[in-house]
């Protein structure tokens, strides 16, 4: 069964960060990871000279300022984060491309990102990350409360489903109060009427 030893958390400086960081705190309590990475991706780290002239506070590397902002966010919603080995990274480029790159470079076991519905911003390209990443991905819905009580695992009896079940069992191993439900969806084959059975009867079979 896989262990979540290296966890990466996506930060985007929106209200979503509160929920995501609180979940990172919960997961850290569960799994005691060897390393936590808090990552923010910026399209560009350049500050126009006109803005520097108008606002002298912009002097200095922008990534360092953003790292300090991240540290403030994390310390607010994850006050015990200094009990773990933590790294704050600000990178420049495409969110999807950079996140996938650093997931590979840092050998991440679990990525934690927000999934927005009403909050401003599009969030981190969730479908692309889920399809392309080599690690487990946890999407935390906005306004979700940090806690796990019931995990549903859809299964089609494939090896990929087995990995999903293993991940659910890993949570259950850490918290015996968690309930796991396995769910499989099937359909009645075409031509069932030729058997002389109703759809309900054939579905039961």
N, CA, C and O of each residue as an XYZ file, in Angstrom:
820
protein
N       0.846     -1.193      0.000
C       0.000      0.000      0.000
C       0.884      1.247      0.000
O       1.841      1.331      0.770
N       0.566      2.209     -0.858
C       1.382      3.407     -0.988
C       1.320      4.259      0.275
O       0.326      4.240      1.001
N       2.368      4.988      0.521
C       2.425      5.908      1.653
C       2.590      7.325      1.127
O       3.317      7.559      0.162
N       1.918      8.254      1.759
C       2.007      9.647      1.337
C       3.141     10.320      2.104
O       2.915     10.989      3.112
N       4.364     10.131      1.608
C       5.534     10.670      2.297
C       5.884     12.085      1.843
O       6.463     12.863      2.600
N       5.530     12.408      0.606
C       5.857     13.720      0.055
C       4.572     14.328     -0.512
O       4.026     13.845     -1.504
N       4.104     15.388      0.134
C       2.834     16.000     -0.211
C       3.059     17.405     -0.751
O       3.790     18.197     -0.156
N       2.422     17.713     -1.890
C       2.498     19.052     -2.463
C       1.122     19.699     -2.388
O       0.108     19.056     -2.660
N       1.097     20.981     -2.016
C      -0.148     21.719     -1.840
C      -0.124     22.950     -2.739
O       0.805     23.756     -2.675
N      -1.154     23.094     -3.582
C      -1.233     24.242     -4.476
C      -1.838     25.456     -3.790
O      -2.911     25.369     -3.194
N      -1.150     26.586     -3.874
C      -1.603     27.856     -3.292
C      -1.834     28.847     -4.429
O      -1.003     28.961     -5.330
N      -2.968     29.571     -4.394
C      -3.211     30.549     -5.460
C      -3.599     31.938     -4.950
O      -4.020     32.794     -5.728
N      -3.456     32.159     -3.635
C      -3.736     33.467     -3.020
C      -5.190     33.900     -3.212
O      -5.468     35.070     -3.478
N      -6.116     32.945     -3.076
C      -7.536     33.248     -3.054
C      -8.106     32.678     -1.761
O      -7.376     32.077     -0.973
N      -9.410     32.862     -1.537
C     -10.063     32.316     -0.349
C      -9.987     30.791     -0.312
O     -10.179     30.182      0.740
N      -9.708     30.180     -1.460
C      -9.572     28.727     -1.534
C      -8.423     28.225     -0.669
O      -8.450     27.088     -0.197
N      -7.420     29.061     -0.463
C      -6.225     28.640      0.274
C      -6.546     28.192      1.694
O      -5.935     27.250      2.198
N      -7.489     28.850      2.337
C      -7.850     28.482      3.716
C      -8.263     27.014      3.784
O      -7.777     26.265      4.631
N      -9.159     26.610      2.892
C      -9.667     25.243      2.891
C      -8.565     24.248      2.545
O      -8.448     23.197      3.176
N      -7.762     24.582      1.546
C      -6.706     23.669      1.099
C      -5.646     23.480      2.187
O      -5.196     22.360      2.429
N      -5.253     24.568      2.836
C      -4.219     24.473      3.869
C      -4.747     23.713      5.090
O      -4.011     22.942      5.706
N      -6.004     23.926      5.436
C      -6.578     23.173      6.557
C      -6.604     21.677      6.259
O      -6.396     20.862      7.158
N      -6.857     21.314      5.007
C      -6.806     19.906      4.626
C      -5.368     19.383      4.669
O      -5.129     18.238      5.052
N      -4.422     20.221      4.278
C      -3.014     19.824      4.357
C      -2.629     19.531      5.802
O      -1.873     18.599      6.072
N      -3.150     20.328      6.724
C      -2.882     20.104      8.147
C      -3.460     18.762      8.593
O      -2.812     18.006      9.317
N      -4.702     18.473      8.148
C      -5.343     17.204      8.499
C      -4.545     16.018      7.958
O      -4.300     15.047      8.673
N      -4.146     16.105      6.697
C      -3.393     15.014      6.078
C      -2.042     14.821      6.755
O      -1.566     13.695      6.895
N      -1.436     15.910      7.168
C      -0.146     15.822      7.854
C      -0.300     15.125      9.199
O       0.569     14.362      9.621
N      -1.414     15.397      9.863
C      -1.692     14.718     11.135
C      -1.880     13.226     10.908
O      -1.420     12.414     11.710
N      -2.560     12.853      9.807
C      -2.782     11.448      9.487
C      -1.478     10.724      9.158
O      -1.171      9.675      9.724
N      -0.712     11.313      8.223
C       0.360     10.566      7.579
C       1.779     10.935      7.999
O       2.723     10.224      7.652
N       1.948     12.017      8.731
C       3.288     12.446      9.159
C       4.278     12.415      7.983
O       5.257     11.670      8.024
N       4.033     13.211      6.946
C       4.876     13.153      5.744
C       6.320     13.572      6.026
O       6.598     14.332      6.954
N       7.222     13.055      5.202
C       8.634     13.425      5.331
C       8.864     14.855      4.850
O       9.759     15.540      5.347
N       8.053     15.314      3.876
C       8.265     16.641      3.307
C       6.935     17.194      2.807
O       6.130     16.488      2.200
N       6.733     18.478      3.081
C       5.557     19.201      2.595
C       6.025     20.323      1.688
O       6.926     21.081      2.046
N       5.419     20.432      0.516
C       5.745     21.507     -0.416
C       4.497     22.361     -0.633
O       3.436     21.842     -0.979
N       4.628     23.665     -0.430
C       3.569     24.605     -0.766
C       4.029     25.366     -2.005
O       5.072     26.019     -1.992
N       3.236     25.276     -3.078
C       3.680     25.781     -4.378
C       2.678     26.766     -4.951
O       1.468     26.547     -4.897
N       3.204     27.866     -5.507
C       2.394     28.823     -6.244
C       3.032     29.037     -7.610
O       4.248     29.195     -7.721
N       2.192     29.042     -8.658
C       2.687     29.262    -10.019
C       2.181     30.611    -10.518
O       0.980     30.883    -10.492
N       3.104     31.450    -10.969
C       2.781     32.770    -11.506
C       3.056     32.786    -13.013
O       4.061     32.231    -13.458
N       2.177     33.416    -13.808
C       2.443     33.515    -15.257
C       3.777     34.211    -15.530
O       4.509     33.828    -16.442
N       4.083     35.231    -14.736
C       5.367     35.931    -14.848
C       5.719     36.528    -13.490
O       4.843     36.921    -12.720
N       7.002     36.585    -13.220
C       7.473     37.196    -11.977
C       8.052     38.583    -12.225
O       8.553     39.230    -11.305
N       7.981     39.035    -13.479
C       8.482     40.366    -13.813
C       7.507     41.436    -13.318
O       6.291     41.268    -13.412
N       8.048     42.528    -12.794
C       7.243     43.679    -12.380
C       7.612     44.845    -13.291
O       8.777     45.240    -13.331
N       6.645     45.408    -14.027
C       6.948     46.517    -14.931
C       7.658     47.664    -14.202
O       7.349     47.969    -13.050
N       8.612     48.290    -14.895
C       9.365     49.380    -14.286
C       8.448     50.517    -13.847
O       8.703     51.162    -12.829
N       7.385     50.767    -14.607
C       6.456     51.841    -14.239
C       5.815     51.572    -12.879
O       5.573     52.491    -12.097
N       5.548     50.297    -12.617
C       4.951     49.935    -11.327
C       5.982     50.038    -10.212
O       5.657     50.433     -9.093
N       7.218     49.683    -10.517
C       8.287     49.815     -9.515
C       8.505     51.292     -9.163
O       8.740     51.639     -8.005
N       8.424     52.154    -10.190
C       8.609     53.588     -9.941
C       7.488     54.160     -9.084
O       7.717     54.999     -8.213
N       6.261     53.686     -9.351
C       5.112     54.208     -8.611
C       5.007     53.624     -7.210
O       4.516     54.277     -6.289
N       5.472     52.388     -7.058
C       5.368     51.710     -5.762
C       6.728     51.123     -5.390
O       7.027     49.984     -5.748
N       7.537     51.874     -4.687
C       8.883     51.409     -4.316
C       8.871     50.092     -3.540
O       9.879     49.385     -3.513
N       7.754     49.757     -2.913
C       7.681     48.512     -2.142
C       7.860     47.282     -3.029
O       8.141     46.189     -2.538
N       7.697     47.468     -4.338
C       7.868     46.350     -5.259
C       9.340     46.029     -5.503
O       9.657     45.045     -6.171
N      10.231     46.842     -4.973
C      11.656     46.555     -5.146
C      11.996     45.223     -4.493
O      11.438     44.861     -3.457
N      12.920     44.503     -5.115
C      13.314     43.202     -4.591
C      12.638     42.082     -5.363
O      11.657     42.313     -6.070
N      13.166     40.858     -5.226
C      12.622     39.720     -5.967
C      11.160     39.464     -5.597
O      10.818     39.361     -4.419
N      10.306     39.364     -6.615
C       8.881     39.157     -6.365
C       8.604     37.782     -5.782
O       7.690     37.618     -4.975
N       9.396     36.787     -6.190
C       9.154     35.444     -5.669
C       9.384     35.377     -4.165
O       8.685     34.643     -3.466
N      10.357     36.137     -3.657
C      10.613     36.140     -2.213
C       9.436     36.751     -1.455
O       9.063     36.271     -0.384
N       8.858     37.805     -2.013
C       7.696     38.429     -1.383
C       6.512     37.471     -1.362
O       5.784     37.395     -0.372
N       6.320     36.741     -2.456
C       5.216     35.791     -2.525
C       5.434     34.617     -1.573
O       4.474     34.094     -1.007
N       6.675     34.204     -1.392
C       6.963     33.138     -0.434
C       6.591     33.571      0.981
O       6.050     32.779      1.752
N       6.879     34.818      1.320
C       6.509     35.320      2.642
C       5.001     35.358      2.807
O       4.485     35.078      3.888
N       4.287     35.706      1.731
C       2.826     35.698      1.776
C       2.305     34.277      2.003
O       1.352     34.069      2.754
N       2.942     33.297      1.344
C       2.542     31.906      1.531
C       2.773     31.456      2.964
O       1.928     30.785      3.557
N       3.921     31.827      3.515
C       4.230     31.454      4.887
C       3.191     32.011      5.855
O       2.816     31.344      6.820
N       2.732     33.218      5.601
C       1.705     33.829      6.450
C       0.396     33.063      6.352
O      -0.251     32.803      7.367
N       0.002     32.698      5.134
C      -1.237     31.935      4.936
C      -1.154     30.589      5.646
O      -2.083     30.198      6.354
N      -0.050     29.886      5.458
C       0.101     28.554      6.037
C       0.146     28.627      7.563
O      -0.472     27.804      8.239
N       0.867     29.597      8.108
C       0.957     29.716      9.565
C      -0.391     30.063     10.181
O      -0.649     29.731     11.338
N      -1.256     30.731      9.413
C      -2.586     31.105      9.915
C      -3.511     29.897     10.015
O      -4.228     29.744     11.004
N      -3.499     29.039      8.997
C      -4.448     27.928      8.938
C      -3.825     26.567      9.257
O      -4.520     25.552      9.296
N      -2.520     26.557      9.481
C      -1.801     25.324      9.806
C      -0.711     25.706     10.813
O       0.478     25.633     10.503
N      -1.122     26.113     12.020
C      -0.162     26.667     12.983
C       0.970     25.728     13.389
O       2.020     26.180     13.847
N       0.759     24.424     13.224
C       1.798     23.466     13.616
C       2.667     23.028     12.443
O       3.353     22.009     12.525
N       2.642     23.790     11.353
C       3.368     23.335     10.158
C       4.866     23.218     10.389
O       5.542     22.449      9.706
N       5.393     23.983     11.355
C       6.843     23.926     11.588
C       7.266     22.633     12.289
O       8.453     22.433     12.546
N       6.301     21.749     12.602
C       6.648     20.423     13.108
C       7.110     19.512     11.970
O       7.611     18.413     12.207
N       6.935     19.984     10.730
C       7.283     19.176      9.557
C       8.361     19.893      8.739
O       8.577     21.096      8.881
N       9.028     19.123      7.882
C       9.970     19.736      6.948
C       9.157     20.334      5.812
O       8.494     19.610      5.069
N       9.206     21.653      5.675
C       8.349     22.368      4.741
C       9.184     23.195      3.775
O      10.208     23.765      4.152
N       8.732     23.252      2.519
C       9.397     24.083      1.514
C       8.339     24.924      0.796
O       7.279     24.423      0.419
N       8.645     26.208      0.614
C       7.756     27.110     -0.115
C       8.405     27.428     -1.460
O       9.556     27.862     -1.511
N       7.669     27.211     -2.544
C       8.207     27.438     -3.879
C       7.275     28.322     -4.696
O       6.066     28.096     -4.736
N       7.842     29.323     -5.341
C       7.112     30.143     -6.301
C       7.797     29.948     -7.643
O       8.994     30.201     -7.784
N       7.025     29.493     -8.636
C       7.609     29.220     -9.948
C       6.861     30.014    -11.012
O       5.725     30.444    -10.810
N       7.518     30.193    -12.135
C       6.990     31.016    -13.218
C       6.644     30.135    -14.408
O       7.409     29.243    -14.772
N       5.469     30.393    -15.024
C       5.117     29.664    -16.225
C       3.665     29.219    -16.233
O       2.827     29.786    -15.531
N       3.374     28.202    -17.031
C       2.037     27.632    -17.149
C       1.723     26.800    -15.913
O       2.543     25.988    -15.484
N       0.542     26.998    -15.338
C       0.179     26.258    -14.126
C       0.227     24.758    -14.376
O       0.869     24.027    -13.621
N      -0.439     24.293    -15.418
C      -0.465     22.855    -15.695
C       0.929     22.295    -15.923
O       1.311     21.289    -15.325
N       1.685     22.954    -16.794
C       3.019     22.453    -17.139
C       3.951     22.453    -15.938
O       4.652     21.470    -15.696
N       3.965     23.549    -15.182
C       4.884     23.644    -14.053
C       4.505     22.693    -12.922
O       5.378     22.088    -12.301
N       3.210     22.560    -12.654
C       2.795     21.646    -11.599
C       3.186     20.211    -11.946
O       3.711     19.491    -11.097
N       2.937     19.796    -13.174
C       3.302     18.441    -13.583
C       4.811     18.234    -13.524
O       5.288     17.169    -13.132
N       5.558     19.266    -13.918
C       7.023     19.177    -13.873
C       7.521     18.990    -12.444
O       8.343     18.111    -12.183
N       7.029     19.810    -11.520
C       7.529     19.745    -10.143
C       7.004     18.523     -9.391
O       7.659     18.037     -8.469
N       5.843     18.030     -9.771
C       5.374     16.772     -9.185
C       6.358     15.653     -9.488
O       6.635     14.804     -8.641
N       6.876     15.665    -10.703
C       7.846     14.646    -11.105
C       9.200     14.882    -10.436
O       9.794     13.954     -9.887
N       9.679     16.110    -10.482
C      11.001     16.429     -9.928
C      11.065     16.149     -8.429
O      12.053     15.604     -7.935
N      10.015     16.520     -7.716
C      10.001     16.360     -6.253
C       9.544     14.972     -5.823
O       9.529     14.663     -4.631
N       9.170     14.134     -6.789
C       8.714     12.764     -6.506
C       7.553     12.776     -5.504
O       7.594     12.119     -4.464
N       6.532     13.535     -5.849
C       5.394     13.733     -4.966
C       4.480     12.502     -4.953
O       4.225     11.893     -5.992
N       3.994     12.149     -3.761
C       3.058     11.033     -3.602
C       1.604     11.497     -3.638
O       0.718     10.762     -4.074
N       1.367     12.733     -3.170
C       0.000     13.242     -3.101
C      -0.015     14.740     -3.382
O       0.721     15.507     -2.761
N      -0.855     15.145     -4.317
C      -1.055     16.564     -4.628
C      -2.403     16.987     -4.064
O      -3.409     16.307     -4.268
N      -2.422     18.119     -3.349
C      -3.662     18.649     -2.781
C      -3.932     20.006     -3.416
O      -3.128     20.930     -3.293
N      -5.070     20.118     -4.095
C      -5.442     21.375     -4.751
C      -6.922     21.658     -4.519
O      -7.692     20.761     -4.178
N      -7.304     22.908     -4.708
C      -8.694     23.290     -4.531
C      -9.511     23.069     -5.795
O      -8.988     23.108     -6.909
N     -10.796     22.839     -5.598
C     -11.732     22.738     -6.721
C     -12.807     23.799     -6.512
O     -13.635     23.696     -5.607
N     -12.779     24.821     -7.368
C     -13.660     25.973     -7.194
C     -14.982     25.795     -7.931
O     -15.065     25.147     -8.975
N     -16.013     26.401     -7.338
C     -17.323     26.443     -7.974
C     -17.823     27.880     -8.050
O     -18.197     28.360     -9.120
N     -17.829     28.563     -6.909
C     -18.318     29.941     -6.852
C     -17.211     30.967     -6.669
O     -17.357     32.123     -7.068
N     -16.105     30.548     -6.065
C     -15.031     31.498     -5.794
C     -14.411     32.010     -7.086
O     -14.401     31.322     -8.106
N     -13.895     33.227     -7.019
C     -13.280     33.855     -8.189
C     -12.056     33.070     -8.630
O     -11.277     32.595     -7.804
N     -11.898     32.941     -9.933
C     -10.742     32.237    -10.472
C     -11.136     30.853    -10.964
O     -12.141     30.291    -10.529
N     -10.353     30.321    -11.857
C     -10.675     29.031    -12.477
C     -10.106     27.862    -11.703
O     -10.472     26.718    -11.970
N      -9.217     28.117    -10.746
C      -8.595     27.020    -10.028
C      -7.489     26.395    -10.862
O      -7.197     26.857    -11.965
N      -6.883     25.357    -10.339
C      -5.777     24.692    -11.031
C      -6.320     23.591    -11.913
O      -6.754     22.556    -11.409
N      -6.306     23.786    -13.189
C      -6.662     22.851    -14.241
C      -6.879     21.427    -13.717
O      -6.023     20.567    -13.923
N      -7.988     21.165    -13.054
C      -8.136     19.894    -12.350
C      -8.118     18.657    -13.222
O      -7.421     17.696    -12.899
N      -8.858     18.648    -14.313
C      -8.932     17.436    -15.135
C      -7.582     17.088    -15.743
O      -7.192     15.921    -15.794
N      -6.876     18.113    -16.201
C      -5.571     17.852    -16.818
C      -4.580     17.307    -15.807
O      -3.813     16.394    -16.113
N      -4.592     17.862    -14.605
C      -3.676     17.377    -13.575
C      -4.013     15.943    -13.188
O      -3.119     15.111    -13.031
N      -5.295     15.657    -13.035
C      -5.699     14.308    -12.632
C      -5.308     13.278    -13.684
O      -4.913     12.160    -13.353
N      -5.421     13.668    -14.970
C      -5.124     12.723    -16.043
C      -3.628     12.531    -16.267
O      -3.186     11.440    -16.628
N      -2.856     13.580    -16.056
C      -1.443     13.544    -16.427
C      -0.495     13.247    -15.264
O       0.623     12.782    -15.487
N      -0.921     13.507    -14.035
C       0.002     13.353    -12.911
C       0.268     11.881    -12.611
O      -0.565     11.017    -12.883
N       1.437     11.616    -12.049
C       1.831     10.255    -11.716
C       1.554      9.937    -10.250
O       1.882      8.849     -9.777
N       0.952     10.881     -9.532
C       0.706     10.682     -8.110
C      -0.795     10.763     -7.831
O      -1.590     11.067     -8.720
N      -1.164     10.486     -6.585
C      -2.551     10.649     -6.162
C      -2.870     12.146     -6.105
O      -2.008     12.962     -5.780
N      -4.125     12.495     -6.428
C      -4.549     13.896     -6.420
C      -5.814     14.015     -5.568
O      -6.789     13.295     -5.784
N      -5.785     14.929     -4.602
C      -6.953     15.199     -3.778
C      -7.484     16.579     -4.120
O      -6.800     17.580     -3.906
N      -8.712     16.641     -4.655
C      -9.356     17.907     -4.953
C     -10.263     18.272     -3.789
O     -11.198     17.542     -3.461
N      -9.977     19.401     -3.172
C     -10.747     19.841     -2.012
C     -11.774     20.874     -2.466
O     -11.392     21.943     -2.941
N     -13.072     20.580     -2.332
C     -14.087     21.551     -2.759
C     -14.050     22.792     -1.879
O     -13.727     22.715     -0.694
N     -14.384     23.935     -2.467
C     -14.432     25.158     -1.683
C     -15.450     25.000     -0.545
O     -16.485     24.354     -0.706
N     -15.143     25.585      0.568
C     -15.972     25.562      1.779
C     -16.005     24.197      2.465
O     -16.731     24.026      3.444
N     -15.238     23.225      1.975
C     -15.228     21.916      2.640
C     -14.597     22.039      4.021
O     -13.627     22.773      4.207
N     -15.148     21.326      4.971
C     -14.589     21.290      6.318
C     -13.516     20.212      6.372
O     -13.688     19.121      5.830
N     -12.416     20.527      7.026
C     -11.313     19.572      7.103
C     -11.721     18.394      7.981
O     -11.767     18.505      9.206
N     -12.009     17.291      7.355
C     -12.405     16.098      8.079
C     -12.829     15.018      7.103
O     -13.355     15.318      6.032
N     -12.606     13.773      7.463
C     -12.987     12.652      6.621
C     -13.776     11.655      7.457
O     -13.284     11.136      8.459
N     -15.007     11.398      7.028
C     -15.849     10.455      7.754
C     -16.342      9.317      6.859
O     -16.522      8.193      7.329
N     -16.559      9.602      5.577
C     -17.113      8.594      4.682
C     -16.465      8.748      3.311
O     -16.564      9.805      2.689
N     -15.805      7.700      2.845
C     -15.126      7.718      1.546
C     -15.841      6.756      0.601
O     -16.018      5.583      0.927
N     -16.255      7.251     -0.573
C     -16.834      6.389     -1.587
C     -15.806      6.152     -2.687
O     -15.189      7.091     -3.190
N     -15.632      4.896     -3.051
C     -14.673      4.530     -4.085
C     -15.408      3.852     -5.241
O     -15.801      2.693     -5.112
N     -15.604      4.546     -6.371
C     -16.172      3.882     -7.549
C     -15.172      2.847     -8.063
O     -13.970      3.108     -8.095
N     -15.659      1.686     -8.459
C     -14.751      0.645     -8.930
C     -15.286     -0.039    -10.176
O     -16.485     -0.285    -10.298
N     -14.378     -0.343    -11.102
C     -14.723     -1.161    -12.267
C     -13.906     -2.447    -12.256
O     -13.798     -3.134    -13.272
N     -13.327     -2.768    -11.086
C     -12.568     -3.999    -10.853
C     -11.236     -4.036    -11.615
O     -10.654     -5.102    -11.815
N     -10.767     -2.856    -12.036
C      -9.481     -2.777    -12.739
C      -8.347     -2.570    -11.742
O      -8.579     -2.370    -10.549
N      -7.107     -2.621    -12.255
C      -5.944     -2.354    -11.395
C      -5.979     -0.914    -10.871
O      -5.536     -0.641     -9.755
N      -6.513      0.007    -11.693
C      -6.610      1.394    -11.245
C      -7.584      1.513    -10.081
O      -7.353      2.278     -9.145
N      -8.672      0.755    -10.142
C      -9.622      0.758     -9.040
C      -8.981      0.206     -7.774
O      -9.247      0.685     -6.671
N      -8.137     -0.802     -7.942
C      -7.446     -1.364     -6.779
C      -6.573     -0.302     -6.103
O      -6.495     -0.245     -4.876
N      -5.923      0.533     -6.906
C      -5.109      1.608     -6.335
C      -5.979      2.581     -5.545
O      -5.586      3.062     -4.482
N      -7.174      2.866     -6.081
C      -8.082      3.777     -5.385
C      -8.542      3.179     -4.056
O      -8.632      3.878     -3.047
N      -8.829      1.882     -4.070
C      -9.235      1.203     -2.834
C      -8.080      1.217     -1.827
O      -8.292      1.447     -0.636
N      -6.880      0.974     -2.304
C      -5.706      1.006     -1.430
C      -5.559      2.373     -0.759
O      -5.246      2.460      0.429
N      -5.789      3.444     -1.534
C      -5.676      4.793     -0.978
C      -6.736      5.013      0.098
O      -6.450      5.590      1.147
N      -7.959      4.553     -0.163
C      -9.023      4.696      0.835
C      -8.678      3.922      2.107
O      -8.901      4.409      3.216
N      -8.140      2.729      1.942
C      -7.764      1.915      3.103
C      -6.635      2.564      3.894
O      -6.533      2.386      5.108
N      -5.795      3.313      3.202
C      -4.717      4.014      3.890
C      -5.286      5.046      4.862
O      -4.783      5.198      5.975
N      -6.342      5.757      4.437
C      -7.018      6.688      5.338
C      -7.687      5.933      6.488
O      -7.633      6.358      7.642
N      -8.307      4.824      6.156
C      -9.010      4.028      7.173
C      -8.033      3.490      8.208
O      -8.365      3.368      9.388
N      -6.832      3.171      7.756
C      -5.796      2.678      8.663
C      -5.434      3.733      9.707
O      -5.092      3.403     10.842
N      -5.513      5.010      9.308
C      -5.157      6.103     10.206
C      -6.316      6.529     11.103
O      -6.104      7.083     12.181
N      -7.542      6.268     10.650
C      -8.714      6.687     11.415
C      -9.785      5.610     11.281
O     -10.443      5.510     10.245
N      -9.960      4.804     12.330
C     -10.876      3.668     12.288
C     -12.335      4.097     12.214
O     -13.203      3.264     11.951
N     -12.629      5.384     12.442
C     -14.006      5.859     12.372
C     -14.458      6.151     10.947
O     -15.638      6.410     10.708
N     -13.524      6.112     10.000
C     -13.870      6.382      8.606
C     -14.597      5.184      8.005
O     -14.162      4.043      8.165
N     -15.697      5.443      7.317
C     -16.455      4.414      6.609
C     -16.079      4.447      5.125
O     -15.956      5.518      4.531
N     -15.899      3.276      4.541
C     -15.587      3.177      3.111
C     -16.723      2.455      2.405
O     -17.136      1.378      2.834
N     -17.227      3.036      1.331
C     -18.254      2.413      0.506
C     -17.692      2.198     -0.894
O     -17.226      3.147     -1.526
N     -17.730      0.966     -1.382
C     -17.330      0.670     -2.757
C     -18.585      0.693     -3.627
O     -19.608      0.115     -3.262
N     -18.504      1.358     -4.770
C     -19.673      1.521     -5.644
C     -19.315      1.125     -7.065
O     -18.327      1.600     -7.626
N     -20.133      0.244     -7.646
C     -19.933     -0.179     -9.033
C     -21.217      0.077     -9.816
O     -22.308     -0.247     -9.348
N     -21.087      0.650    -10.987
C     -22.241      0.925    -11.834
C     -22.237     -0.012    -13.040
O     -21.236     -0.129    -13.747
N     -23.347     -0.662    -13.258
C     -23.471     -1.571    -14.399
C     -24.748     -1.206    -15.161
O     -25.536     -0.379    -14.702
N     -24.944     -1.817    -16.309
C     -26.149     -1.541    -17.091
C     -26.726     -2.852    -17.621
O     -26.014     -3.842    -17.790
N     -28.004     -2.831    -17.871
C     -28.674     -4.009    -18.427
C     -28.304     -4.124    -19.910
O     -28.484     -3.163    -20.657
N     -27.796     -5.271    -20.348
C     -27.373     -5.418    -21.753
C     -28.539     -5.259    -22.723
O     -29.687     -5.565    -22.399
N     -28.218     -4.779    -23.909
C     -29.226     -4.690    -24.972
C     -29.737     -6.101    -25.277
O     -28.981     -7.071    -25.207
N     -31.013     -6.205    -25.611
C     -31.585     -7.501    -25.962
C     -32.114     -8.281    -24.783
O     -32.493     -9.443    -24.932
N     -32.149     -7.660    -23.593
C     -32.624     -8.376    -22.416
C     -34.071     -8.853    -22.586
O     -34.468     -9.863    -22.004
N     -34.863     -8.112    -23.398
C     -36.287     -8.453    -23.560
C     -36.466     -9.835    -24.174
O     -37.483    -10.491    -23.949
N     -35.472    -10.281    -24.953
C     -35.570    -11.594    -25.606
C     -35.532    -12.730    -24.592
O     -35.885    -13.864    -24.914
N     -35.110    -12.432    -23.379
C     -35.041    -13.467    -22.343
C     -36.397    -13.717    -21.702
O     -36.574    -14.677    -20.952
N     -37.375    -12.822    -22.012
C     -38.685    -12.961    -21.398
C     -38.753    -12.344    -20.017
O     -39.763    -12.466    -19.324
N     -37.677    -11.680    -19.618
C     -37.641    -11.035    -18.304
C     -37.870     -9.531    -18.455
O     -37.579     -8.947    -19.499
N     -38.391     -8.922    -17.403
C     -38.528     -7.460    -17.397
C     -37.151     -6.850    -17.145
O     -36.220     -7.542    -16.735
N     -37.036     -5.539    -17.396
C     -35.753     -4.857    -17.131
C     -35.392     -4.971    -15.672
O     -34.224     -5.177    -15.344
N     -36.375     -4.840    -14.773
C     -36.097     -4.920    -13.338
C     -35.611     -6.312    -12.964
O     -34.685     -6.460    -12.166
N     -36.233     -7.321    -13.535
C     -35.819     -8.697    -13.219
C     -34.403     -8.968    -13.732
O     -33.583     -9.560    -13.030
N     -34.126     -8.526    -14.965
C     -32.795     -8.770    -15.518
C     -31.739     -7.967    -14.762
O     -30.618     -8.441    -14.573
N     -32.090     -6.750    -14.328
C     -31.145     -5.946    -13.542
C     -30.788     -6.643    -12.245
O     -29.635     -6.618    -11.814
N     -31.786     -7.270    -11.619
C     -31.535     -8.001    -10.371
C     -30.605     -9.184    -10.601
O     -29.734     -9.479     -9.782
N     -30.810     -9.863    -11.746
C     -29.941    -10.997    -12.093
C     -28.503    -10.526    -12.274
O     -27.622    -11.334    -12.568
